[in-house]
């Protein structure tokens, strides 16, 4: 008998006992290859001695100091390290405890910025269909995934949505990637003009869409056009890198590969690599200055923001990602993972697309490759693949509703950057076993 409220009240999950490198072991001794880093969290794998040492040292020195009274050495050090590597113009870091909190912070920061600068009529956000920005009410409202929002819809603020940059399903025959990117980016301008650009606070998007589309990067030129449109109408650009940031796509910040700098960016997951719960919202000097010259007070906060132990862990993680070379390793091993996936599944009759960047890869599952027809959602293909992979000793991240929030299945892979070539082979082999079990 348990008193834990599990995610699924009809099942009892195995008990995780220990982690070692790219593996997690349960109470029976069974070993699982962590092919998704949990949810793109464990970028350094499990039991990293340097991060553990940083956490232990900080607990012995100072375990907690409320940010209403103090800053701390770990918070200052981590903020300095992040800004040293951040996109141009970003200058301040607001620490929180996870991804949804980071997005909530970004939304409230953006709204208050316009209050501080005398434009309180700006009350709306625009995002993309099939986006995902978190599970708290503000973040959920900003997202564009139908089934996640449906039962909570009466509680959510209204948000406008435009098409995702989803070339596999949206790019027309004979259309270049650049032309397609500009076409779907221009939907932002059309939506701004429809709702009134003077009412819009920000456009929020994931540079590489994770959970709801399965590692879908934007095509070249898309985000540069988005940046132009935001600037033309005085709208802020918020990039959500909670899942795709912190080296996951082969650069510390995913947007580096798109050649744009946002006004606000959110990070989490790989920031703490699972060793502590931490997230952060980074903003430009221009945004912070509006607060400094205005009320001076950001009307927002949580008890555990800027937690010294979490920041100590984050600083150790980011040091290993940057100075330790793990971001470069993610780029290098990500190419090997992509090649292995393509060699194994490119001609599979039910794998329609293989995509992603770095150690962030997705495979879209279809009933028919030629027409790209998805399986009937009633079949629960993604759930069956997840179960079959888990039985085979592989943790991966299958999801449904890929196409429109209801139809479509994909598998998301986000393994630790420390993965070896042999472990890439193990991942692909076990994923193949799951596909053979479910799709044959």
DOFIGU-828069 format. One record per residue (C-alpha): x, y, z; residue in three letters. Coordinates in steps of 0.1 Angstrom, whole numbers, plus 5000, padded with zeros to 4 digits. Layout:
N
<px: X&py: Y&pz: Z&aa: ALA>
...
//
This chain:
440
<px: 5000&py: 5000&pz: 5000&aa: UNK>
<px: 5014&py: 5034&pz: 4990&aa: UNK>
<px: 5005&py: 5069&pz: 4999&aa: UNK>
<px: 5022&py: 5083&pz: 4968&aa: UNK>
<px: 4998&py: 5099&pz: 4942&aa: UNK>
<px: 5013&py: 5084&pz: 4910&aa: UNK>
<px: 5009&py: 5100&pz: 4876&aa: UNK>
<px: 4988&py: 5070&pz: 4866&aa: UNK>
<px: 4966&py: 5059&pz: 4895&aa: UNK>
<px: 4960&py: 5025&pz: 4878&aa: UNK>
<px: 4996&py: 5014&pz: 4877&aa: UNK>
<px: 5025&py: 5010&pz: 4901&aa: UNK>
<px: 5058&py: 5020&pz: 4885&aa: UNK>
<px: 5090&py: 5001&pz: 4893&aa: UNK>
<px: 5111&py: 5017&pz: 4921&aa: UNK>
<px: 5143&py: 5034&pz: 4909&aa: UNK>
<px: 5171&py: 5025&pz: 4932&aa: UNK>
<px: 5203&py: 5040&pz: 4917&aa: UNK>
<px: 5217&py: 5057&pz: 4886&aa: UNK>
<px: 5251&py: 5051&pz: 4870&aa: UNK>
<px: 5262&py: 5069&pz: 4839&aa: UNK>
<px: 5235&py: 5064&pz: 4812&aa: UNK>
<px: 5216&py: 5038&pz: 4832&aa: UNK>
<px: 5189&py: 5037&pz: 4859&aa: UNK>
<px: 5185&py: 5005&pz: 4880&aa: UNK>
<px: 5152&py: 4994&pz: 4896&aa: UNK>
<px: 5147&py: 4975&pz: 4928&aa: UNK>
<px: 5148&py: 4941&pz: 4910&aa: UNK>
<px: 5182&py: 4949&pz: 4895&aa: UNK>
<px: 5169&py: 4955&pz: 4860&aa: UNK>
<px: 5189&py: 4981&pz: 4841&aa: UNK>
<px: 5174&py: 5007&pz: 4818&aa: UNK>
<px: 5192&py: 5028&pz: 4792&aa: UNK>
<px: 5180&py: 5064&pz: 4798&aa: UNK>
<px: 5174&py: 5072&pz: 4762&aa: UNK>
<px: 5154&py: 5103&pz: 4769&aa: UNK>
<px: 5172&py: 5117&pz: 4800&aa: UNK>
<px: 5139&py: 5114&pz: 4818&aa: UNK>
<px: 5123&py: 5143&pz: 4799&aa: UNK>
<px: 5155&py: 5157&pz: 4784&aa: UNK>
<px: 5168&py: 5164&pz: 4819&aa: UNK>
<px: 5198&py: 5141&pz: 4826&aa: UNK>
<px: 5223&py: 5156&pz: 4801&aa: UNK>
<px: 5253&py: 5145&pz: 4821&aa: UNK>
<px: 5239&py: 5111&pz: 4830&aa: UNK>
<px: 5235&py: 5098&pz: 4866&aa: UNK>
<px: 5260&py: 5100&pz: 4895&aa: UNK>
<px: 5283&py: 5126&pz: 4881&aa: UNK>
<px: 5310&py: 5131&pz: 4908&aa: UNK>
<px: 5317&py: 5168&pz: 4901&aa: UNK>
<px: 5281&py: 5179&pz: 4904&aa: UNK>
<px: 5275&py: 5157&pz: 4934&aa: UNK>
<px: 5305&py: 5173&pz: 4951&aa: UNK>
<px: 5293&py: 5208&pz: 4944&aa: UNK>
<px: 5259&py: 5200&pz: 4959&aa: UNK>
<px: 5275&py: 5184&pz: 4990&aa: UNK>
<px: 5298&py: 5213&pz: 4995&aa: UNK>
<px: 5270&py: 5239&pz: 4993&aa: UNK>
<px: 5247&py: 5220&pz: 5017&aa: UNK>
<px: 5275&py: 5221&pz: 5042&aa: UNK>
<px: 5280&py: 5258&pz: 5038&aa: UNK>
<px: 5245&py: 5273&pz: 5033&aa: UNK>
<px: 5215&py: 5252&pz: 5024&aa: UNK>
<px: 5189&py: 5281&pz: 5020&aa: UNK>
<px: 5186&py: 5318&pz: 5021&aa: UNK>
<px: 5154&py: 5336&pz: 5010&aa: UNK>
<px: 5159&py: 5360&pz: 4981&aa: UNK>
<px: 5136&py: 5385&pz: 4999&aa: UNK>
<px: 5166&py: 5390&pz: 5021&aa: UNK>
<px: 5198&py: 5377&pz: 5005&aa: UNK>
<px: 5216&py: 5368&pz: 4973&aa: UNK>
<px: 5241&py: 5340&pz: 4974&aa: UNK>
<px: 5275&py: 5332&pz: 4960&aa: UNK>
<px: 5262&py: 5303&pz: 4938&aa: UNK>
<px: 5234&py: 5324&pz: 4923&aa: UNK>
<px: 5259&py: 5352&pz: 4914&aa: UNK>
<px: 5284&py: 5327&pz: 4900&aa: UNK>
<px: 5258&py: 5309&pz: 4879&aa: UNK>
<px: 5242&py: 5341&pz: 4866&aa: UNK>
<px: 5276&py: 5353&pz: 4855&aa: UNK>
<px: 5285&py: 5321&pz: 4838&aa: UNK>
<px: 5251&py: 5320&pz: 4819&aa: UNK>
<px: 5253&py: 5356&pz: 4807&aa: UNK>
<px: 5289&py: 5350&pz: 4795&aa: UNK>
<px: 5275&py: 5324&pz: 4771&aa: UNK>
<px: 5241&py: 5338&pz: 4764&aa: UNK>
<px: 5228&py: 5353&pz: 4732&aa: UNK>
<px: 5237&py: 5390&pz: 4726&aa: UNK>
<px: 5217&py: 5415&pz: 4747&aa: UNK>
<px: 5207&py: 5391&pz: 4775&aa: UNK>
<px: 5219&py: 5405&pz: 4808&aa: UNK>
<px: 5199&py: 5394&pz: 4838&aa: UNK>
<px: 5189&py: 5360&pz: 4852&aa: UNK>
<px: 5159&py: 5352&pz: 4874&aa: UNK>
<px: 5162&py: 5318&pz: 4890&aa: UNK>
<px: 5133&py: 5295&pz: 4896&aa: UNK>
<px: 5127&py: 5258&pz: 4903&aa: UNK>
<px: 5117&py: 5244&pz: 4869&aa: UNK>
<px: 5105&py: 5249&pz: 4834&aa: UNK>
<px: 5069&py: 5258&pz: 4840&aa: UNK>
<px: 5080&py: 5284&pz: 4866&aa: UNK>
<px: 5105&py: 5298&pz: 4841&aa: UNK>
<px: 5077&py: 5303&pz: 4815&aa: UNK>
<px: 5053&py: 5318&pz: 4841&aa: UNK>
<px: 5081&py: 5342&pz: 4851&aa: UNK>
<px: 5087&py: 5351&pz: 4814&aa: UNK>
<px: 5050&py: 5358&pz: 4808&aa: UNK>
<px: 5046&py: 5380&pz: 4839&aa: UNK>
<px: 5079&py: 5397&pz: 4833&aa: UNK>
<px: 5068&py: 5406&pz: 4798&aa: UNK>
<px: 5035&py: 5419&pz: 4809&aa: UNK>
<px: 5049&py: 5440&pz: 4837&aa: UNK>
<px: 5075&py: 5454&pz: 4813&aa: UNK>
<px: 5047&py: 5470&pz: 4793&aa: UNK>
<px: 5030&py: 5482&pz: 4824&aa: UNK>
<px: 5063&py: 5498&pz: 4835&aa: UNK>
<px: 5067&py: 5515&pz: 4801&aa: UNK>
<px: 5032&py: 5529&pz: 4798&aa: UNK>
<px: 5016&py: 5504&pz: 4775&aa: UNK>
<px: 4991&py: 5485&pz: 4798&aa: UNK>
<px: 4968&py: 5478&pz: 4769&aa: UNK>
<px: 4991&py: 5450&pz: 4758&aa: UNK>
<px: 4975&py: 5420&pz: 4773&aa: UNK>
<px: 4977&py: 5392&pz: 4747&aa: UNK>
<px: 5003&py: 5365&pz: 4738&aa: UNK>
<px: 5007&py: 5347&pz: 4705&aa: UNK>
<px: 5022&py: 5312&pz: 4703&aa: UNK>
<px: 5021&py: 5283&pz: 4679&aa: UNK>
<px: 4997&py: 5253&pz: 4675&aa: UNK>
<px: 5013&py: 5222&pz: 4689&aa: UNK>
<px: 5036&py: 5241&pz: 4711&aa: UNK>
<px: 5042&py: 5232&pz: 4748&aa: UNK>
<px: 5053&py: 5256&pz: 4774&aa: UNK>
<px: 5045&py: 5240&pz: 4807&aa: UNK>
<px: 5017&py: 5228&pz: 4830&aa: UNK>
<px: 5010&py: 5257&pz: 4853&aa: UNK>
<px: 4980&py: 5277&pz: 4842&aa: UNK>
<px: 4998&py: 5306&pz: 4825&aa: UNK>
<px: 5023&py: 5283&pz: 4807&aa: UNK>
<px: 4995&py: 5259&pz: 4798&aa: UNK>
<px: 4975&py: 5287&pz: 4783&aa: UNK>
<px: 5004&py: 5299&pz: 4762&aa: UNK>
<px: 5008&py: 5264&pz: 4748&aa: UNK>
<px: 4990&py: 5251&pz: 4717&aa: UNK>
<px: 4985&py: 5214&pz: 4724&aa: UNK>
<px: 4948&py: 5205&pz: 4723&aa: UNK>
<px: 4945&py: 5175&pz: 4746&aa: UNK>
<px: 4967&py: 5190&pz: 4774&aa: UNK>
<px: 4945&py: 5221&pz: 4776&aa: UNK>
<px: 4911&py: 5207&pz: 4771&aa: UNK>
<px: 4899&py: 5199&pz: 4806&aa: UNK>
<px: 4915&py: 5230&pz: 4820&aa: UNK>
<px: 4902&py: 5254&pz: 4793&aa: UNK>
<px: 4878&py: 5273&pz: 4816&aa: UNK>
<px: 4907&py: 5283&pz: 4838&aa: UNK>
<px: 4930&py: 5295&pz: 4810&aa: UNK>
<px: 4937&py: 5329&pz: 4796&aa: UNK>
<px: 4929&py: 5331&pz: 4759&aa: UNK>
<px: 4960&py: 5330&pz: 4736&aa: UNK>
<px: 4962&py: 5333&pz: 4698&aa: UNK>
<px: 4980&py: 5306&pz: 4679&aa: UNK>
<px: 4996&py: 5304&pz: 4645&aa: UNK>
<px: 5009&py: 5274&pz: 4626&aa: UNK>
<px: 5041&py: 5257&pz: 4637&aa: UNK>
<px: 5072&py: 5255&pz: 4615&aa: UNK>
<px: 5067&py: 5218&pz: 4608&aa: UNK>
<px: 5083&py: 5212&pz: 4574&aa: UNK>
<px: 5075&py: 5174&pz: 4573&aa: UNK>
<px: 5037&py: 5182&pz: 4571&aa: UNK>
<px: 5036&py: 5219&pz: 4562&aa: UNK>
<px: 5061&py: 5224&pz: 4534&aa: UNK>
<px: 5045&py: 5222&pz: 4500&aa: UNK>
<px: 5058&py: 5204&pz: 4470&aa: UNK>
<px: 5083&py: 5225&pz: 4451&aa: UNK>
<px: 5086&py: 5250&pz: 4480&aa: UNK>
<px: 5121&py: 5257&pz: 4493&aa: UNK>
<px: 5127&py: 5256&pz: 4530&aa: UNK>
<px: 5134&py: 5293&pz: 4531&aa: UNK>
<px: 5101&py: 5301&pz: 4513&aa: UNK>
<px: 5082&py: 5278&pz: 4536&aa: UNK>
<px: 5098&py: 5294&pz: 4567&aa: UNK>
<px: 5089&py: 5329&pz: 4555&aa: UNK>
<px: 5054&py: 5318&pz: 4547&aa: UNK>
<px: 5046&py: 5304&pz: 4581&aa: UNK>
<px: 5065&py: 5332&pz: 4599&aa: UNK>
<px: 5043&py: 5357&pz: 4581&aa: UNK>
<px: 5013&py: 5342&pz: 4599&aa: UNK>
<px: 5026&py: 5361&pz: 4629&aa: UNK>
<px: 5022&py: 5394&pz: 4612&aa: UNK>
<px: 4988&py: 5385&pz: 4599&aa: UNK>
<px: 4977&py: 5375&pz: 4634&aa: UNK>
<px: 4991&py: 5407&pz: 4649&aa: UNK>
<px: 4971&py: 5428&pz: 4624&aa: UNK>
<px: 4940&py: 5407&pz: 4631&aa: UNK>
<px: 4941&py: 5412&pz: 4669&aa: UNK>
<px: 4957&py: 5446&pz: 4669&aa: UNK>
<px: 4995&py: 5447&pz: 4674&aa: UNK>
<px: 4991&py: 5473&pz: 4701&aa: UNK>
<px: 4974&py: 5447&pz: 4723&aa: UNK>
<px: 5001&py: 5420&pz: 4720&aa: UNK>
<px: 5028&py: 5415&pz: 4747&aa: UNK>
<px: 5049&py: 5388&pz: 4731&aa: UNK>
<px: 5053&py: 5359&pz: 4707&aa: UNK>
<px: 5065&py: 5327&pz: 4725&aa: UNK>
<px: 5080&py: 5297&pz: 4707&aa: UNK>
<px: 5104&py: 5268&pz: 4712&aa: UNK>
<px: 5134&py: 5269&pz: 4688&aa: UNK>
<px: 5131&py: 5231&pz: 4686&aa: UNK>
<px: 5097&py: 5218&pz: 4695&aa: UNK>
<px: 5100&py: 5189&pz: 4720&aa: UNK>
<px: 5073&py: 5170&pz: 4737&aa: UNK>
<px: 5044&py: 5178&pz: 4714&aa: UNK>
<px: 5060&py: 5176&pz: 4679&aa: UNK>
<px: 5090&py: 5154&pz: 4686&aa: UNK>
<px: 5123&py: 5174&pz: 4681&aa: UNK>
<px: 5111&py: 5196&pz: 4652&aa: UNK>
<px: 5136&py: 5224&pz: 4644&aa: UNK>
<px: 5126&py: 5255&pz: 4625&aa: UNK>
<px: 5138&py: 5258&pz: 4589&aa: UNK>
<px: 5166&py: 5283&pz: 4580&aa: UNK>
<px: 5154&py: 5319&pz: 4581&aa: UNK>
<px: 5122&py: 5313&pz: 4600&aa: UNK>
<px: 5132&py: 5328&pz: 4633&aa: UNK>
<px: 5151&py: 5357&pz: 4616&aa: UNK>
<px: 5118&py: 5366&pz: 4600&aa: UNK>
<px: 5099&py: 5362&pz: 4633&aa: UNK>
<px: 5124&py: 5386&pz: 4649&aa: UNK>
<px: 5119&py: 5412&pz: 4622&aa: UNK>
<px: 5081&py: 5410&pz: 4627&aa: UNK>
<px: 5084&py: 5414&pz: 4665&aa: UNK>
<px: 5106&py: 5444&pz: 4661&aa: UNK>
<px: 5084&py: 5460&pz: 4636&aa: UNK>
<px: 5054&py: 5459&pz: 4659&aa: UNK>
<px: 5072&py: 5464&pz: 4692&aa: UNK>
<px: 5063&py: 5429&pz: 4704&aa: UNK>
<px: 5087&py: 5409&pz: 4726&aa: UNK>
<px: 5102&py: 5376&pz: 4715&aa: UNK>
<px: 5102&py: 5349&pz: 4741&aa: UNK>
<px: 5121&py: 5317&pz: 4733&aa: UNK>
<px: 5113&py: 5287&pz: 4754&aa: UNK>
<px: 5144&py: 5265&pz: 4756&aa: UNK>
<px: 5133&py: 5246&pz: 4787&aa: UNK>
<px: 5136&py: 5213&pz: 4768&aa: UNK>
<px: 5159&py: 5221&pz: 4738&aa: UNK>
<px: 5184&py: 5244&pz: 4756&aa: UNK>
<px: 5216&py: 5239&pz: 4777&aa: UNK>
<px: 5235&py: 5220&pz: 4750&aa: UNK>
<px: 5208&py: 5196&pz: 4740&aa: UNK>
<px: 5208&py: 5206&pz: 4703&aa: UNK>
<px: 5246&py: 5210&pz: 4701&aa: UNK>
<px: 5250&py: 5246&pz: 4712&aa: UNK>
<px: 5245&py: 5259&pz: 4747&aa: UNK>
<px: 5214&py: 5279&pz: 4736&aa: UNK>
<px: 5194&py: 5263&pz: 4708&aa: UNK>
<px: 5186&py: 5297&pz: 4692&aa: UNK>
<px: 5223&py: 5302&pz: 4684&aa: UNK>
<px: 5218&py: 5280&pz: 4654&aa: UNK>
<px: 5190&py: 5302&pz: 4642&aa: UNK>
<px: 5210&py: 5334&pz: 4644&aa: UNK>
<px: 5186&py: 5353&pz: 4666&aa: UNK>
<px: 5186&py: 5367&pz: 4701&aa: UNK>
<px: 5153&py: 5369&pz: 4720&aa: UNK>
<px: 5142&py: 5395&pz: 4745&aa: UNK>
<px: 5135&py: 5368&pz: 4771&aa: UNK>
<px: 5146&py: 5331&pz: 4771&aa: UNK>
<px: 5136&py: 5303&pz: 4795&aa: UNK>
<px: 5158&py: 5274&pz: 4805&aa: UNK>
<px: 5155&py: 5245&pz: 4829&aa: UNK>
<px: 5159&py: 5207&pz: 4826&aa: UNK>
<px: 5195&py: 5204&pz: 4815&aa: UNK>
<px: 5204&py: 5235&pz: 4836&aa: UNK>
<px: 5204&py: 5213&pz: 4867&aa: UNK>
<px: 5209&py: 5180&pz: 4848&aa: UNK>
<px: 5185&py: 5164&pz: 4874&aa: UNK>
<px: 5208&py: 5169&pz: 4903&aa: UNK>
<px: 5187&py: 5198&pz: 4917&aa: UNK>
<px: 5154&py: 5213&pz: 4905&aa: UNK>
<px: 5163&py: 5246&pz: 4889&aa: UNK>
<px: 5152&py: 5268&pz: 4860&aa: UNK>
<px: 5158&py: 5303&pz: 4849&aa: UNK>
<px: 5144&py: 5332&pz: 4829&aa: UNK>
<px: 5170&py: 5354&pz: 4812&aa: UNK>
<px: 5161&py: 5389&pz: 4800&aa: UNK>
<px: 5177&py: 5417&pz: 4781&aa: UNK>
<px: 5193&py: 5447&pz: 4798&aa: UNK>
<px: 5166&py: 5469&pz: 4782&aa: UNK>
<px: 5138&py: 5450&pz: 4799&aa: UNK>
<px: 5155&py: 5450&pz: 4833&aa: UNK>
<px: 5161&py: 5488&pz: 4829&aa: UNK>
<px: 5124&py: 5494&pz: 4826&aa: UNK>
<px: 5119&py: 5478&pz: 4860&aa: UNK>
<px: 5149&py: 5497&pz: 4875&aa: UNK>
<px: 5137&py: 5530&pz: 4862&aa: UNK>
<px: 5100&py: 5523&pz: 4870&aa: UNK>
<px: 5086&py: 5506&pz: 4901&aa: UNK>
<px: 5119&py: 5489&pz: 4909&aa: UNK>
<px: 5099&py: 5458&pz: 4919&aa: UNK>
<px: 5091&py: 5426&pz: 4899&aa: UNK>
<px: 5057&py: 5415&pz: 4914&aa: UNK>
<px: 5065&py: 5379&pz: 4913&aa: UNK>
<px: 5084&py: 5352&pz: 4933&aa: UNK>
<px: 5084&py: 5318&pz: 4948&aa: UNK>
<px: 5099&py: 5305&pz: 4981&aa: UNK>
<px: 5127&py: 5285&pz: 4965&aa: UNK>
<px: 5139&py: 5308&pz: 4938&aa: UNK>
<px: 5176&py: 5313&pz: 4937&aa: UNK>
<px: 5181&py: 5283&pz: 4960&aa: UNK>
<px: 5218&py: 5282&pz: 4968&aa: UNK>
<px: 5221&py: 5244&pz: 4965&aa: UNK>
<px: 5203&py: 5243&pz: 4932&aa: UNK>
<px: 5224&py: 5272&pz: 4919&aa: UNK>
<px: 5256&py: 5254&pz: 4930&aa: UNK>
<px: 5245&py: 5223&pz: 4911&aa: UNK>
<px: 5236&py: 5244&pz: 4880&aa: UNK>
<px: 5270&py: 5262&pz: 4881&aa: UNK>
<px: 5288&py: 5229&pz: 4882&aa: UNK>
<px: 5266&py: 5216&pz: 4853&aa: UNK>
<px: 5271&py: 5246&pz: 4831&aa: UNK>
<px: 5308&py: 5246&pz: 4837&aa: UNK>
<px: 5310&py: 5210&pz: 4825&aa: UNK>
<px: 5288&py: 5218&pz: 4795&aa: UNK>
<px: 5310&py: 5247&pz: 4784&aa: UNK>
<px: 5345&py: 5245&pz: 4798&aa: UNK>
<px: 5342&py: 5207&pz: 4801&aa: UNK>
<px: 5333&py: 5203&pz: 4764&aa: UNK>
<px: 5300&py: 5184&pz: 4768&aa: UNK>
<px: 5281&py: 5208&pz: 4745&aa: UNK>
<px: 5306&py: 5200&pz: 4717&aa: UNK>
<px: 5302&py: 5163&pz: 4726&aa: UNK>
<px: 5264&py: 5166&pz: 4723&aa: UNK>
<px: 5268&py: 5180&pz: 4688&aa: UNK>
<px: 5293&py: 5153&pz: 4678&aa: UNK>
<px: 5275&py: 5123&pz: 4693&aa: UNK>
<px: 5242&py: 5137&pz: 4681&aa: UNK>
<px: 5254&py: 5133&pz: 4645&aa: UNK>
<px: 5263&py: 5097&pz: 4652&aa: UNK>
<px: 5229&py: 5091&pz: 4668&aa: UNK>
<px: 5212&py: 5106&pz: 4638&aa: UNK>
<px: 5232&py: 5084&pz: 4614&aa: UNK>
<px: 5224&py: 5053&pz: 4634&aa: UNK>
<px: 5187&py: 5061&pz: 4635&aa: UNK>
<px: 5186&py: 5066&pz: 4598&aa: UNK>
<px: 5206&py: 5035&pz: 4590&aa: UNK>
<px: 5181&py: 5015&pz: 4611&aa: UNK>
<px: 5148&py: 5031&pz: 4604&aa: UNK>
<px: 5150&py: 5054&pz: 4573&aa: UNK>
<px: 5133&py: 5027&pz: 4552&aa: UNK>
<px: 5109&py: 5014&pz: 4579&aa: UNK>
<px: 5074&py: 5013&pz: 4565&aa: UNK>
<px: 5060&py: 5031&pz: 4596&aa: UNK>
<px: 5087&py: 5057&pz: 4603&aa: UNK>
<px: 5077&py: 5088&pz: 4583&aa: UNK>
<px: 5103&py: 5113&pz: 4595&aa: UNK>
<px: 5136&py: 5113&pz: 4614&aa: UNK>
<px: 5146&py: 5148&pz: 4626&aa: UNK>
<px: 5162&py: 5169&pz: 4653&aa: UNK>
<px: 5195&py: 5185&pz: 4663&aa: UNK>
<px: 5223&py: 5173&pz: 4685&aa: UNK>
<px: 5212&py: 5149&pz: 4712&aa: UNK>
<px: 5176&py: 5158&pz: 4706&aa: UNK>
<px: 5160&py: 5135&pz: 4680&aa: UNK>
<px: 5125&py: 5125&pz: 4670&aa: UNK>
<px: 5109&py: 5098&pz: 4649&aa: UNK>
<px: 5074&py: 5103&pz: 4636&aa: UNK>
<px: 5053&py: 5071&pz: 4633&aa: UNK>
<px: 5028&py: 5068&pz: 4605&aa: UNK>
<px: 5004&py: 5042&pz: 4592&aa: UNK>
<px: 5014&py: 5049&pz: 4556&aa: UNK>
<px: 5046&py: 5066&pz: 4545&aa: UNK>
<px: 5035&py: 5078&pz: 4511&aa: UNK>
<px: 5004&py: 5097&pz: 4524&aa: UNK>
<px: 5019&py: 5104&pz: 4558&aa: UNK>
<px: 4986&py: 5091&pz: 4573&aa: UNK>
<px: 4988&py: 5087&pz: 4611&aa: UNK>
<px: 4976&py: 5057&pz: 4629&aa: UNK>
<px: 4941&py: 5058&pz: 4645&aa: UNK>
<px: 4946&py: 5074&pz: 4679&aa: UNK>
<px: 4924&py: 5047&pz: 4694&aa: UNK>
<px: 4952&py: 5022&pz: 4688&aa: UNK>
<px: 4975&py: 5041&pz: 4713&aa: UNK>
<px: 5006&py: 5034&pz: 4693&aa: UNK>
<px: 5028&py: 5058&pz: 4713&aa: UNK>
<px: 5018&py: 5042&pz: 4746&aa: UNK>
<px: 5025&py: 5007&pz: 4732&aa: UNK>
<px: 5059&py: 5017&pz: 4720&aa: UNK>
<px: 5068&py: 5033&pz: 4753&aa: UNK>
<px: 5058&py: 5001&pz: 4771&aa: UNK>
<px: 5076&py: 4978&pz: 4747&aa: UNK>
<px: 5108&py: 4999&pz: 4749&aa: UNK>
<px: 5106&py: 4999&pz: 4787&aa: UNK>
<px: 5102&py: 4962&pz: 4787&aa: UNK>
<px: 5133&py: 4959&pz: 4765&aa: UNK>
<px: 5152&py: 4981&pz: 4790&aa: UNK>
<px: 5150&py: 5015&pz: 4772&aa: UNK>
<px: 5136&py: 5047&pz: 4785&aa: UNK>
<px: 5123&py: 5068&pz: 4757&aa: UNK>
<px: 5096&py: 5095&pz: 4753&aa: UNK>
<px: 5068&py: 5086&pz: 4729&aa: UNK>
<px: 5038&py: 5109&pz: 4727&aa: UNK>
<px: 5005&py: 5112&pz: 4708&aa: UNK>
<px: 4987&py: 5140&pz: 4691&aa: UNK>
<px: 5017&py: 5149&pz: 4670&aa: UNK>
<px: 4997&py: 5161&pz: 4640&aa: UNK>
<px: 4969&py: 5182&pz: 4655&aa: UNK>
<px: 4968&py: 5175&pz: 4692&aa: UNK>
<px: 4947&py: 5143&pz: 4686&aa: UNK>
<px: 4962&py: 5123&pz: 4658&aa: UNK>
<px: 4998&py: 5113&pz: 4652&aa: UNK>
<px: 5025&py: 5095&pz: 4672&aa: UNK>
<px: 5062&py: 5101&pz: 4677&aa: UNK>
<px: 5092&py: 5090&pz: 4698&aa: UNK>
<px: 5114&py: 5116&pz: 4713&aa: UNK>
<px: 5150&py: 5108&pz: 4722&aa: UNK>
<px: 5172&py: 5130&pz: 4744&aa: UNK>
<px: 5199&py: 5108&pz: 4759&aa: UNK>
<px: 5228&py: 5119&pz: 4781&aa: UNK>
<px: 5256&py: 5137&pz: 4763&aa: UNK>
<px: 5280&py: 5111&pz: 4778&aa: UNK>
<px: 5265&py: 5083&pz: 4756&aa: UNK>
<px: 5291&py: 5061&pz: 4740&aa: UNK>
<px: 5290&py: 5048&pz: 4704&aa: UNK>
<px: 5282&py: 5013&pz: 4718&aa: UNK>
<px: 5253&py: 5027&pz: 4738&aa: UNK>
<px: 5240&py: 5045&pz: 4707&aa: UNK>
<px: 5239&py: 5010&pz: 4692&aa: UNK>
<px: 5221&py: 4996&pz: 4722&aa: UNK>
<px: 5196&py: 5024&pz: 4721&aa: UNK>
<px: 5188&py: 5018&pz: 4684&aa: UNK>
<px: 5186&py: 4981&pz: 4689&aa: UNK>
<px: 5162&py: 4983&pz: 4718&aa: UNK>
<px: 5141&py: 5009&pz: 4700&aa: UNK>
<px: 5140&py: 4985&pz: 4670&aa: UNK>
<px: 5128&py: 4958&pz: 4693&aa: UNK>
<px: 5099&py: 4980&pz: 4705&aa: UNK>
<px: 5090&py: 4989&pz: 4669&aa: UNK>
<px: 5090&py: 4953&pz: 4659&aa: UNK>
<px: 5068&py: 4944&pz: 4689&aa: UNK>
<px: 5042&py: 4971&pz: 4682&aa: UNK>
<px: 5044&py: 4980&pz: 4644&aa: UNK>
<px: 5047&py: 4945&pz: 4629&aa: UNK>
//
